[in-house]
Amino acid sequence: MNKALHSHAAKSAAIDWRKKMSNNVAYGLLVYTALQIFVTMHELQDQSASILPVFVLVVLVAAIIPLFRHFERRWEHLSDDQAHDMAFAAAFKRDQIRVWALAALLPFLITGVFKALAAFF
């Protein structure tokens, strides 16, 4: 029994919610940027032969950084004890899902908006 308790304590001490969220945000931004390049930029390239699509990409990536940073900032202020507390697992999972949903879905939503605007005008 003592061995199992020690194993659980070692696992929870190894988890640092601050670092895990920072990693999720960093990788989420990479995925978001890659999807912007391959999805949105492909659509914009078809619409324009100018440098405008590159400028739009820079704006779209720069605009999302504060939103992703918001998730990271929420976890940065945890104390060392809180950073290893398993009671934060559910809140972490909720924020992790939001980060990855934004990273994976937002480029497609933006592309849909560009397509709708192009069809309207």
N, C-alpha and C positions, 0 to 999 in steps of 0.2 A: 504494500500500500504506500509506504514512504517513497518507494522508487517511482510510482506513478505520479504522486504529488510533485516530486522533484522534477520529473519529466515535463509536467504541465507548467510548472513555474519557469523552467528553462525555455520552453516554447514561447510563453508570454513575454519573457524578458528579451527574447530575440526579436520580437516584433516591435518596430518603432513606427507608429502610425504617421508621424511627421514625414519620415523618409519614404514610407510607402506611398503617401499621397503625392509627395514631390515627384517620385518616379512615375506615377500614373499620369500626372499633369504633363511631365516632359514627354513621355511616350505618346500621350494623347495629342499633344501639339504636333508631334512628328507625323502621326497618322492623319490628322486634320490637314496639315500642309500638303502631304503627299496626295490626299484625295482632292484637295483644291487644284493641285497641278494637273492631275489626270482627268478629273471630271469637269470642273468649272472652266478651267483654262482651255480644254479641248472645245468646249462649247463656244467660248469667247473667240478662240482662234478662227472658228468657222465664220463668225460674224464680222471680224475686223482683221485687217492686214497690218495694223499699226502697232505701236508699242503699248497701246492702251491695255491689252490683256495682262501684260507684266505689271503695270502700275496697279491694276485692279487686284491682282494676286497679292501684292505687297500690302495694299489697304486691307484686304480681307484677312490676311494673317495678322497684321498689326491690330486690327479691331477685335480679334478673338482673344488675344493675350490677356487683357484685363479680366475677362470672364473666367478663363482658366486659372489665372492668378488668384481670383477670389476663392476658389476651392483650396488652393494651396495655403493661402493666408489663414483660413479657418483652422488649419491643423498646425501651423507654425507655433502658435501661442500655447500649445500644451506644455505642461511641466514634464520633467523627465518621468515622474511616476505615471502621469496620465498617458504619456506617449507609449507606455508599455502595458496599459490597462486594457484587458480584454473586454471591458464594458463598452468600449468605443467601437467594437467590431461592427455592429449593425449600422451605426452612423457612418463609419468608413465605407461600408459596402454601398450604402445609399449614395454617397458622394462619388464613389468610384463608378457606379452605374451612370450617374449624370455626366461625369467627365467623358466616359466612353461613348455615351449616346450622342453627346454634342460633337465629339470628334468624328464619329462615323456617319451621323445623319445630316449635320449642318451643311456640308458641301453639296449634298444632293438637294437639300432644300434651297440653297442659294442658286444652284443651277436651274431648278424649277422656276424660281422667281425671274431669273434672266430670260428663260425661254418664254415665260408668260409676258414679260415686258416686250420682248422682241416681236411676239405675235400681235401684241396690242398696238405697237407703234409700227 
